[in-house]
Each structure stands twice: as structure tokens, then as C-alpha cells.
Amino acid sequence: MSIETTDKANILIVDDTVETLQLLTVMLKNQGYETRPVSSGKSALQAASDDPPDLILLDINMPQMNGYEVCQRLKASDATKEIPVIFISAYNQTPDKVRAFGAGGVDYVTKPFQLDEVLARVKAHLSLRRLQLQLEAKNRKLEASLARQQELEQIKERLVQMIVHDLKSPLAAIAGNADYLIEEIQGNGDAADAVGDIADSAQSMHRMVLNILDVIQLEEKGLQPRRASVDLAKLVDSAAATIGRVAQKAGRTIEVRPAPGLPKVPFDPNLIQRLLENLLDNSLRHAPRGTAVVIEFDVCSEGEVAIDVYDRGPRVPRERKNEIFEPHARMLGEADVDPRISKGLGLAFCKLAVEAHGGRIWVDDNQPQGAVFRIRIPVTPPSTAAFLKGKGNESKKQA
């Protein structure tokens, strides 16, 4: 059904009185409308089903089937439920009008009626119906466009995931072979430095690839840590050694400050080491030359592992302290405006890894200059239900 212009609208007129049918038919035809007069409720339902009109003028008091029942049946059918129905009846009491609107009518005109009034109401409801149809058509186009856009996004994400996944093994091989060559050519200054740069770049790219894969996995089905009893001090030392060569070349150092007598903790060693590498790498990138990035860790009395990474770089603006951990918050060029906003997924992965262990991560100001990235992870793994329930509360605490 469509209404291109008002004068082409098709109107079904239902009344068992011949005089009323003739009067309304002539009046509407003179205004350019197409009309179909019928004299019973049964004929009205058949006519509306065979060729749905744009509007129906419906009498109430008819034999066999009154107007209320006709309207109710029209509204019960998917083919006719959207057709506007205007009741025209000699019943002029409020209960009659209320019942008509309850049956699905959009308007009510009492007999004897004024022709101008009927024309005005017909024109108004046809205009409303036209606007409704136009809106529905636009919504369908928008839905089709959105569905296509979502399909393209899924194709792009699958393509990225395949490419990144295929890069993982070659990059790991490059990094491993570069480390082997470094040992073989020790003392050969320029060559050793060149191979060291290759190893560092390969490790950095490998870390980026793993971050991307894990963020994609989180968005699809969540990340499940593979817990084992781990020595946190050894993980920190390993992460510091991995990032340390890059730090040394950049004129910076990593200072590790473990608390004495730390027990082993039930964490995913792979995720936690990569978390530490990403945090150290992030702080080193922003720390001034000649300064140290400090990492402290301990088990708190609350039964949580506390990890704090300090640097002397620029502080994170207050309004950005939550945003920097979100994977979709980094836009091209933002890092030129705010040097603490990374274009990568390193901090997003850190949040992912911490929350997978039931913990939380946030950033504070260092004194007198810089930033402190703080992590708190419970030693006892929380149940899934408890973690999900408390997750929103922890977000509010850090906001």
C-alpha cells in the first residue's frame, strides 16, 4: 500500500444506508479520491483483504456484524491492521466513542455530519498515514544499510584476525633467531646492535599481534586465564629483561622492587608476563631519558596482589584516566595532542588480562611528576557470578 498524493488515495466506505454511501462516495470522488462503497461488515473485510485501501470510513450500526467487530477483525490481520479507520455513526455518547477508539479507530465523526468536517479529517489522517509509510520506508533502508555495514565489519574483523594470526608464528621465529644471532656475534659492535634492533622490533610486533588476537577474543567470547602456581618475582624479572634492552638503548632503566618472601600465586603466567611487558613498555615510551621506570609488587593484607608501575613522563589528564584502557577510544592523531593516549592496544590488553583474573587496573598521578599504573588482583580466584556482580562496583570506585 502506498499513498503518492492525497487525491490518488483509495478509500473504503462501509455503511448499510444507501443514502450515506452515495453522499460520501460523491463527495470524496469530487475531491479526487478513489472510492469503494460496500454495505456490510462482511463485504468490508473481504474488500480490505483483497485490496487494502489507504483509509476506511466505517459505520457502527450494521446488521450481522457491527462496526466495532469489523474494526477489531481488521486490526487482528497483519494485512489490514495499519489501515486508519474513521468511524461515522449516529451514536454520539461518550461510551460509544471510547469503545470505537478501543476497537482501533483513529477518529470518530457523528451523524448527521458536515461534509467539510469529514473531508478535513480524511485529509488529516491520509497525511499522517503517508508520513508513517515514508518513515517505515526510511527505517527499512536504514536497517538494510546497517545490516550491510555490520556484515562488512564482520568480514573486516575476520580478515584482520586471519592476517594477525598468520603473522604470529613468523614473528616469533624472527625474534627467536635474532636472539640466537645476538649470542653468536657478541663483541661485533654494529652487527650485534643491528641484530638486537631486529630482535626488539620482532618482539614488539609479536606482542602487538598477541594483544590484537586477545582483544578480538574478548569481544567475541571473553578471555579465560589458564591458571597455574607461579612465582611473580620471576615473571617480573623476565618481563623486565625482555623490555630492558629497549630501555637501555633509549637511555632509560627499569628498577624492580619486590616485597620479600612472596608466595606463589594462581595466575596465568603467559597473560601476566605479557601484561607486565605491556605496562613497562608503555611507561618507558613516555619516561624522560635518564630516568627509571619503577615496578613494585607485594601481596596486600586484603588478599590481593598489588603491582604498581611508576614513571616520570607526562601525567594522564583526569578526563582520560578511564579512556586510555578502552580499545576503541584511540583515534589517529590523538597521541599528538595527548602523549599518554596510545594508538595501540597495549593498555586495552592490560585491562583485559587483569579483569580476566577478577582484578582491576587504574592510573594515578605520580609525585612530583608522572603516572602510576596500579593493579590489584585477588589471590583467590573469584566465582564468575561474584566477579560479574562486583565488576560494576569496582568501576565506580575507580571512576
C-alpha positions as CSV (number, residue, x, y, z in Angstrom):
1,M,0.0,0.0,0.0
2,S,1.3,3.5,-0.9
3,I,-0.1,7.0,-0.9
4,E,1.7,9.1,-3.5
5,T,-0.6,12.1,-3.3
6,T,-3.8,12.7,-1.4
7,D,-6.1,12.8,-4.5
8,K,-5.0,9.3,-5.5
9,A,-5.8,7.8,-2.2
10,N,-8.2,4.8,-2.1
11,I,-10.9,5.0,0.5
12,L,-13.3,2.1,1.5
13,I,-16.7,3.4,2.6
14,V,-18.8,1.0,4.8
15,D,-22.4,1.8,5.6
16,D,-25.7,-0.1,5.3
17,T,-27.6,3.1,4.5
18,V,-27.7,3.7,0.7
19,E,-28.1,7.5,1.1
20,T,-25.0,7.8,3.3
21,L,-23.0,5.6,0.9
22,Q,-24.0,7.7,-2.1
23,L,-23.4,11.0,-0.3
24,L,-19.9,10.1,0.9
25,T,-18.9,8.5,-2.4
26,V,-19.9,11.5,-4.5
27,M,-18.3,13.9,-2.0
28,L,-15.0,12.1,-2.0
29,K,-14.9,11.5,-5.7
30,N,-15.4,15.2,-6.3
31,Q,-12.2,15.7,-4.2
32,G,-10.3,13.4,-6.4
33,Y,-10.3,10.3,-4.2
34,E,-10.8,6.7,-5.4
35,T,-13.8,5.2,-3.5
36,R,-15.2,1.7,-2.9
37,P,-18.6,1.6,-1.2
38,V,-19.8,-1.5,0.5
39,S,-22.9,-2.1,2.6
40,S,-21.9,-4.8,5.1
41,G,-19.2,-5.7,7.5
42,K,-18.5,-9.0,5.8
43,S,-18.1,-7.2,2.4
44,A,-15.8,-4.7,4.1
45,L,-13.5,-7.3,5.4
46,Q,-13.3,-9.1,2.1
47,A,-12.7,-5.9,0.2
48,A,-9.9,-4.7,2.6
49,S,-8.3,-8.1,2.4
50,D,-8.4,-8.4,-1.4
51,D,-7.1,-4.8,-2.0
52,P,-6.1,-2.9,1.2
53,P,-7.3,0.7,1.0
54,D,-5.5,3.7,2.3
55,L,-8.3,4.6,4.7
56,I,-11.7,3.3,5.8
57,L,-14.9,5.2,6.7
58,L,-16.9,2.8,8.9
59,D,-20.4,2.9,10.2
60,I,-21.2,1.2,13.6
61,N,-24.8,0.2,13.5
62,M,-25.0,-2.5,10.8
63,P,-26.8,-5.9,10.8
64,Q,-25.0,-9.2,11.2
65,M,-21.6,-7.6,12.0
66,N,-21.3,-4.1,13.6
67,G,-18.5,-1.6,13.1
68,Y,-16.8,-2.4,16.3
69,E,-16.3,-6.1,15.3
70,V,-15.3,-5.1,11.8
71,C,-12.6,-2.8,13.1
72,Q,-11.3,-5.4,15.6
73,R,-11.0,-8.0,12.8
74,L,-9.2,-5.5,10.6
75,K,-6.7,-4.8,13.4
76,A,-6.2,-8.5,14.1
77,S,-4.9,-9.1,10.5
78,D,-1.3,-8.2,9.5
79,A,-2.5,-7.2,6.1
80,T,-5.0,-4.6,7.3
81,K,-4.0,-3.6,10.9
82,E,-2.2,-0.5,9.8
83,I,-5.1,1.0,7.8
84,P,-6.6,4.0,9.6
85,V,-10.3,3.6,10.4
86,I,-12.6,6.6,10.9
87,F,-15.9,5.8,12.5
88,I,-19.0,7.6,11.2
89,S,-22.0,6.9,13.4
90,A,-25.3,8.3,14.7
91,Y,-24.1,7.1,18.2
92,N,-22.9,10.3,19.9
93,Q,-22.5,9.2,23.5
94,T,-19.0,9.1,25.1
95,P,-19.1,5.3,25.8
96,D,-19.7,4.7,22.1
97,K,-16.7,6.8,21.2
98,V,-14.5,5.2,23.8
99,R,-15.5,1.8,22.5
100,A,-14.7,2.8,18.9
101,F,-11.2,4.0,19.9
102,G,-10.7,0.8,21.9
103,A,-11.5,-1.2,18.8
104,G,-8.7,0.5,16.9
105,G,-10.3,3.6,15.3
106,V,-8.3,6.7,14.8
107,D,-11.2,9.2,14.7
108,Y,-14.9,9.5,15.2
109,V,-17.5,11.6,13.3
110,T,-21.1,11.8,14.4
111,K,-24.1,11.8,12.1
112,P,-25.5,14.0,10.8
113,F,-22.1,15.1,9.7
114,Q,-20.8,18.2,8.0
115,L,-19.1,17.4,4.6
116,D,-16.3,19.9,5.3
117,E,-15.5,18.2,8.7
118,V,-15.4,14.7,7.1
119,L,-13.1,16.0,4.3
120,A,-10.8,17.7,6.8
121,R,-10.5,14.5,9.0
122,V,-10.0,12.3,5.9
123,K,-7.2,14.6,4.6
124,A,-5.5,14.8,8.0
125,H,-5.4,11.0,8.5
126,L,-4.3,10.3,5.0
127,S,-1.4,12.8,5.5
128,L,-0.5,11.0,8.8
129,R,-0.6,7.7,7.0
130,R,1.6,9.0,4.2
131,L,4.1,10.2,6.7
132,Q,4.0,6.9,8.6
133,L,4.7,5.0,5.3
134,Q,7.6,7.3,4.4
135,L,9.1,6.7,7.9
136,E,8.7,3.0,7.6
137,A,10.4,3.0,4.2
138,K,13.3,5.1,5.6
139,N,13.6,2.7,8.5
140,R,13.8,-0.3,6.2
141,K,16.6,1.4,4.2
142,L,18.4,2.3,7.4
143,E,18.1,-1.3,8.6
144,A,19.3,-2.7,5.3
145,S,22.2,-0.2,5.3
146,L,23.1,-1.1,8.9
147,A,22.9,-4.8,8.2
148,R,25.3,-4.4,5.3
149,Q,27.6,-2.3,7.4
150,Q,27.7,-4.9,10.1
151,E,28.3,-7.6,7.5
152,L,31.3,-5.6,6.1
153,E,32.6,-5.1,9.7
154,Q,32.4,-8.8,10.4
155,I,34.3,-9.5,7.1
156,K,36.9,-7.0,8.0
157,E,37.3,-8.3,11.5
158,R,37.7,-11.9,10.2
159,L,40.3,-10.8,7.7
160,V,42.3,-8.9,10.3
161,Q,42.1,-11.9,12.7
162,M,43.3,-14.2,9.9
163,I,46.2,-11.9,9.0
164,V,47.2,-11.3,12.5
165,H,47.0,-15.0,13.4
166,D,49.2,-15.9,10.4
167,L,51.8,-13.3,11.5
168,K,52.2,-14.7,15.0
169,S,54.4,-17.7,14.1
170,P,56.8,-15.9,11.6
171,L,57.3,-13.0,14.1
172,A,58.1,-15.5,16.9
173,A,60.6,-17.2,14.6
174,I,62.3,-13.9,13.7
175,A,62.6,-12.9,17.4
176,G,64.0,-16.3,18.4
177,N,66.5,-16.4,15.6
178,A,67.6,-12.9,16.3
179,D,68.2,-13.7,19.9
180,Y,70.3,-16.7,18.7
181,L,72.4,-14.5,16.4
182,I,73.0,-11.9,19.2
183,E,74.7,-14.6,21.2
184,E,76.7,-15.8,18.2
185,I,78.1,-12.3,17.3
186,Q,78.7,-10.8,20.7
187,G,81.5,-8.3,20.5
188,N,80.9,-7.4,16.9
189,G,79.5,-3.9,17.7
190,D,77.5,-2.6,14.8
191,A,76.3,-6.1,13.7
192,A,75.3,-7.0,17.2
193,D,73.4,-3.7,17.6
194,A,71.6,-4.3,14.2
195,V,70.5,-7.8,15.2
196,G,69.5,-6.5,18.6
197,D,67.2,-4.0,16.9
198,I,65.7,-6.7,14.8
199,A,65.0,-8.8,17.9
200,D,63.5,-5.9,19.8
201,S,61.3,-4.9,16.8
202,A,60.2,-8.5,16.3
203,Q,59.3,-9.0,20.0
204,S,57.4,-5.7,19.9
205,M,55.4,-6.7,16.8
206,H,54.8,-10.2,18.3
207,R,53.4,-8.6,21.4
208,M,51.1,-6.3,19.3
209,V,49.8,-9.4,17.4
210,L,49.0,-11.3,20.6
211,N,47.3,-8.2,22.0
212,I,45.1,-7.8,18.9
213,L,44.1,-11.5,19.0
214,D,43.2,-11.4,22.7
215,V,41.1,-8.2,22.4
216,I,39.2,-9.8,19.5
217,Q,38.7,-12.9,21.6
218,L,37.4,-10.8,24.5
219,E,34.8,-9.1,22.3
220,E,33.7,-12.4,20.8
221,K,33.6,-14.8,23.8
222,G,35.7,-13.5,26.7
223,L,39.2,-14.4,27.7
224,Q,39.7,-17.4,30.1
225,P,43.0,-17.4,32.1
226,R,44.9,-20.7,32.3
227,R,45.9,-20.6,36.0
228,A,49.0,-22.2,37.5
229,S,51.0,-21.7,40.6
230,V,53.6,-19.0,39.5
231,D,56.5,-17.1,41.0
232,L,55.5,-13.5,40.5
233,A,59.1,-12.2,41.0
234,K,60.4,-14.4,38.2
235,L,57.6,-13.2,35.9
236,V,58.5,-9.6,36.7
237,D,62.3,-10.3,36.1
238,S,61.5,-12.0,32.8
239,A,59.3,-9.1,31.6
240,A,62.0,-6.5,32.7
241,A,64.7,-8.5,30.9
242,T,62.5,-8.6,27.7
243,I,61.9,-4.8,27.8
244,G,65.2,-3.9,29.4
245,R,67.3,-3.9,26.2
246,V,65.0,-1.4,24.5
247,A,65.0,0.7,27.7
248,Q,68.8,0.7,27.8
249,K,69.1,1.9,24.2
250,A,66.6,4.7,24.9
251,G,68.7,5.9,27.9
252,R,66.2,4.6,30.5
253,T,66.3,1.9,33.1
254,I,63.9,-0.5,34.8
255,E,64.1,-0.8,38.6
256,V,62.4,-3.8,40.2
257,R,61.4,-3.6,43.8
258,P,59.8,-6.9,45.0
259,A,58.5,-7.4,48.5
260,P,60.4,-10.1,50.4
261,G,59.0,-13.6,50.9
262,L,56.3,-13.5,48.3
263,P,54.3,-16.8,48.0
264,K,53.4,-18.3,44.6
265,V,50.1,-17.1,43.2
266,P,47.4,-18.8,41.0
267,F,47.7,-16.7,37.8
268,D,48.0,-17.3,34.1
269,P,51.8,-16.9,33.6
270,N,51.5,-16.1,29.9
271,L,48.9,-13.4,30.4
272,I,50.6,-11.9,33.5
273,Q,54.0,-11.7,31.8
274,R,52.6,-10.0,28.7
275,L,50.6,-7.7,31.0
276,L,53.9,-6.7,32.7
277,E,55.7,-6.3,29.4
278,N,52.9,-4.0,28.1
279,L,52.9,-1.9,31.2
280,L,56.7,-1.5,31.3
281,D,56.8,-0.8,27.6
282,N,54.1,1.9,27.9
283,S,55.8,3.7,30.8
284,L,59.2,3.5,29.1
285,R,57.9,5.1,26.0
286,H,56.8,8.2,28.0
287,A,59.6,8.3,30.6
288,P,62.3,11.1,30.0
289,R,65.8,10.0,29.1
290,G,68.0,9.3,32.1
291,T,65.0,8.3,34.4
292,A,64.0,4.9,35.7
293,V,60.6,3.1,35.5
294,V,60.0,1.5,38.8
295,I,57.8,-1.6,39.4
296,E,56.8,-2.6,42.9
297,F,54.8,-5.7,43.8
298,D,53.5,-7.3,47.0
299,V,50.6,-9.3,48.5
300,C,48.3,-7.0,50.4
301,S,46.5,-7.8,53.7
302,E,43.2,-7.8,51.7
303,G,44.4,-11.0,49.9
304,E,45.3,-9.2,46.7
305,V,48.4,-9.0,44.7
306,A,49.4,-5.3,44.3
307,I,51.5,-4.2,41.3
308,D,52.5,-0.6,40.8
309,V,54.5,0.8,37.8
310,Y,55.8,4.4,38.3
311,D,57.2,6.7,35.6
312,R,58.3,10.3,35.3
313,G,56.5,11.0,32.0
314,P,53.5,13.3,31.4
315,R,50.6,12.8,33.6
316,V,47.3,11.3,32.3
317,P,44.6,14.0,32.2
318,R,41.8,13.3,34.7
319,E,39.1,13.0,32.0
320,R,41.2,10.4,30.1
321,K,42.1,8.1,33.0
322,N,39.4,5.6,32.2
323,E,39.5,6.1,28.5
324,I,43.1,5.1,28.0
325,F,42.2,1.4,28.7
326,E,39.5,1.2,26.1
327,P,40.4,-0.4,22.7
328,H,38.1,1.9,20.7
329,A,39.0,5.2,22.3
330,R,42.2,5.8,20.4
331,M,41.9,7.8,17.2
332,L,44.6,8.6,14.7
333,G,46.3,11.9,15.7
334,E,45.2,11.8,19.4
335,A,48.7,10.9,20.5
336,D,49.9,14.2,19.0
337,V,47.5,16.1,21.3
338,D,47.9,14.0,24.4
339,P,51.2,11.9,24.5
340,R,49.7,9.5,27.1
341,I,47.0,8.3,24.7
342,S,48.4,5.3,22.9
343,K,47.3,4.3,19.5
344,G,48.0,0.6,20.2
345,L,46.1,-2.0,22.2
346,G,48.7,-2.5,24.9
347,L,46.7,-0.8,27.7
348,A,43.5,-2.3,26.4
349,F,45.1,-5.8,26.7
350,C,46.3,-5.0,30.2
351,K,42.7,-4.2,31.3
352,L,41.6,-7.4,29.6
353,A,44.2,-9.6,31.3
354,V,43.6,-8.0,34.8
355,E,39.8,-8.4,34.6
356,A,40.1,-11.9,33.3
357,H,41.7,-12.6,36.7
358,G,38.9,-10.8,38.6
359,G,41.1,-7.8,39.3
360,R,41.1,-4.1,38.4
361,I,43.5,-1.6,36.9
362,W,43.7,2.2,37.0
363,V,46.1,5.1,36.8
364,D,47.1,7.7,39.4
365,D,49.3,10.7,39.4
366,N,53.0,10.1,40.4
367,Q,54.7,12.7,42.6
368,P,56.1,15.2,41.7
369,Q,55.7,14.2,38.1
370,G,54.5,11.2,36.0
371,A,52.0,8.4,36.3
372,V,51.4,5.3,38.4
373,F,49.6,2.3,36.9
374,R,48.1,0.3,39.7
375,I,46.9,-3.3,39.5
376,R,45.0,-5.3,42.2
377,I,44.3,-9.0,41.6
378,P,42.7,-11.3,44.2
379,V,44.9,-14.2,45.2
380,T,41.8,-16.4,45.5
381,P,40.0,-16.6,42.1
382,P,36.5,-15.2,42.4
383,S,33.5,-17.1,41.1
384,T,32.1,-15.9,37.8
385,A,28.9,-14.7,39.4
386,A,30.7,-12.8,42.2
387,F,33.1,-11.3,39.7
388,L,30.4,-10.0,37.4
389,K,28.4,-8.7,40.3
390,G,31.3,-6.7,41.7
391,K,32.8,-5.6,38.5
392,G,30.4,-2.6,38.1
393,N,31.1,-1.5,41.7
394,E,34.8,-1.5,41.2
395,S,34.4,0.6,38.0
396,K,32.5,3.1,40.1
397,K,35.3,3.2,42.7
398,Q,37.9,4.0,40.2
399,A,35.8,6.5,38.1
